[in-house]
Amino acid sequence: MNAPRIGLGYDCHRLEVGGDCYIGGVLFDSELAPVGHSDADVLLHAVCDAILGAAGLEDLGTTFSDNDERWRDCSSSVFVEHCMAKISKKSLGLVSLDCVLICDNPIISPQRAAIRQRLSELTQLEIDRINVKGKTTENGDAMRITAQVVALLIES
């Protein structure tokens, strides 16, 4: 059966003052930065989880365990490249990504085009197959960033 496969990715990180703030593989000029074992790129983590889920593979936390020192301070771009190789081995191809970032700071819109471009480079998708939306919490939780991603895969 050549039915499409859909995966939902989710990730959330606490924000703290100081450090580098990578979102979607793009460095933001921000006083706040996500905290995590790797570079804590919440969007790339959710992208990976969506791709892995659609492919029926182990989730992000299992594939890139925070108990594994190989992944400490690792660029999450490496995770996306690894996930793309995994789906290729299963004869699956990524068709589209729909991404939502939820945070009060940093503001996503000034870097939206750069994030889409970086996701295109990492996944080999055309930019019009990638959507990135920034939403706020309406001052509900300024010290957290969340990402949700839907990925569509088909047999290649």
QUITA-V411117 format. One record per pair of residues at least 6 apart in sequence whose C-alpha atoms are under 6 Angstrom apart, sorted by sequence separation. I is the first residue (numbers start at 1). J is the second residue. If there is no record, write none. Layout:
i->I j->J
i->I j->J
This chain:
i->21 j->27
i->34 j->40
i->21 j->28
i->120 j->127
i->49 j->59
i->49 j->60
i->21 j->33
i->18 j->31
i->20 j->33
i->17 j->31
i->18 j->32
i->19 j->33
i->17 j->32
i->16 j->32
i->15 j->32
i->16 j->33
i->15 j->33
i->23 j->41
i->15 j->34
i->22 j->41
i->24 j->43
i->14 j->34
i->23 j->43
i->24 j->44
i->13 j->34
i->14 j->35
i->108 j->134
i->37 j->66
i->11 j->42
i->48 j->80
i->98 j->130
i->99 j->131
i->100 j->132
i->104 j->136
i->38 j->71
i->96 j->129
i->97 j->130
i->98 j->131
i->99 j->132
i->100 j->133
i->101 j->134
i->102 j->135
i->103 j->136
i->38 j->72
i->39 j->73
i->96 j->130
i->100 j->134
i->102 j->136
i->103 j->137
i->11 j->46
i->37 j->72
i->38 j->73
i->39 j->74
i->10 j->46
i->38 j->74
i->39 j->75
i->9 j->46
i->9 j->47
i->104 j->142
i->9 j->49
i->9 j->50
i->8 j->50
i->103 j->145
i->7 j->50
i->102 j->145
i->102 j->146
i->101 j->146
i->7 j->53
i->101 j->147
i->7 j->54
i->100 j->147
i->6 j->54
i->100 j->148
i->5 j->54
i->99 j->148
i->99 j->149
i->98 j->149
i->98 j->150
i->97 j->150
i->97 j->151
i->96 j->151
i->96 j->152
i->95 j->152
i->95 j->153
i->94 j->153
i->93 j->153
i->93 j->154
i->92 j->154
i->92 j->155
i->93 j->156
i->91 j->155
i->92 j->156
i->91 j->156
i->24 j->115
i->50 j->150
i->51 j->151
i->50 j->151
i->47 j->149
i->46 j->149
i->43 j->147
i->42 j->147
i->15 j->143
i->14 j->143
i->15 j->144
i->14 j->144
i->13 j->144
i->13 j->145
i->12 j->145
i->12 j->146
i->11 j->146
i->11 j->147
i->10 j->147
i->10 j->148
i->9 j->148
i->9 j->149
i->8 j->149
i->8 j->150
i->7 j->150
i->7 j->151
i->6 j->151
i->6 j->152
i->5 j->152
i->5 j->153
i->4 j->153
i->4 j->154
